[in-house]
Amino acid sequence: MEDVEVERDLSYREGGDEAHWLDVYRPKGATGRLPVVLHVHGGGFRILSKDTHWMMGVGFARPRGGSEGLLVVNVNYRLAPKHPFPAALEDVCAAWAWTLDRVAEHGGDPSRIVVAGESAGANLVTALALATCFRRSEPFARATFDRGFVPAGVMPFCGLLQVSDIRRFMAQTESVVVRDRMQAVSRGYLGRASGAEAALADPLVVLEGADTPERPLPPFFAACGDADPILDDTRRLAASLRRRGVRVDAPEYPGEPHAFHALLWREQAKRCWRDARAWVDDVLVAD
């Protein structure tokens, strides 16, 4: 934290509810408009917050490897099961709009924004990216599309990218507790939504479909540990993007569990952060 300053608890939606707060992380002493990372936390759509994920703000904001660092917008959103789909995605779309409109006031460059998140957050930023590229009927998605701006890159770490068919992961674990938690994630997030109305809860399925986006999809960095029980979603994501001709870097880190990059002391986590920052520099800082 000695290299980073933080503005905390800024509201991105009217009403001032804590679920609609965000923090802005900025490297100390930075000059000029900085490239931006909009970060969305994980937690199965049900738990955790921007405050539990402070290390993500610091990890992206800190200067390293010759880069002066990035400005990070780290957001809360409404949690399931009290607030099922599409509440979380509506909030992330609202945070995206706030970032476009207000990040310049905090020293960020609104023309250079990457969106990032892990696990459930990976789902949400992938769905957000689709809403910027596909013209859809959902009001929040249409409003996002109508802004006319696409992220410079998308970083879904260890993503849970299809919520509706959680049973496909059951063979990956013998733990009754883990299986129960997986099912609770699916039930809690989807609520009563199903079929076409819940399509963006499964952004992976949208990408695997036949619809053509009206705007080109941005490049993706989809990192995952190869011991992650939901690794297959990342592999399917990479395959679907490549079929569409979209740049995707999908490194797998040997022996690493779910959301391993949050375990900052681990060597593979350090490697992942180096890879992620180099990718950002390549697709965003160099623009």
Number of C-alpha atoms within 10 A of each C-alpha: 15 8 13 19 16 19 12 14 20 14 19 23 15 7 8 12 13 14 19 21 20 26 21 24 29 29 23 17 10 15 9 9 18 25 24 32 31 25 30 29 28 26 15 23 27 20 13 15 23 24 17 12 18 16 16 24 27 23 21 23 30 23 19 13 10 6 13 18 27 30 30 32 28 27 28 26 26 24 21 23 18 12 17 21 24 20 17 24 23 20 21 26 24 19 26 23 18 15 22 18 11 15 22 15 10 16 19 25 20 19 17 21 29 26 26 27 25 30 23 28 29 28 30 33 30 27 24 26 25 26 25 27 23 20 18 17 11 16 10 20 23 15 18 26 23 13 11 10 17 23 23 22 24 27 29 30 28 32 31 26 27 20 25 21 10 17 13 11 16 17 9 15 11 9 10 10 10 13 18 11 13 18 18 17 22 22 18 20 26 21 17 11 16 12 7 8 13 18 18 26 29 19 26 26 18 18 21 15 10 9 9 14 15 11 15 15 23 20 20 25 21 24 27 31 25 18 16 20 16 23 21 18 18 25 16 16 24 20 17 19 19 13 12 14 12 16 16 20 17 19 17 20 19 12 11 17 18 19 18 23 26 17 13 16 9 13 11 19 19 16 13 23 19 15 16 20 19 16 18 24 16 11 16 19 19 8 10
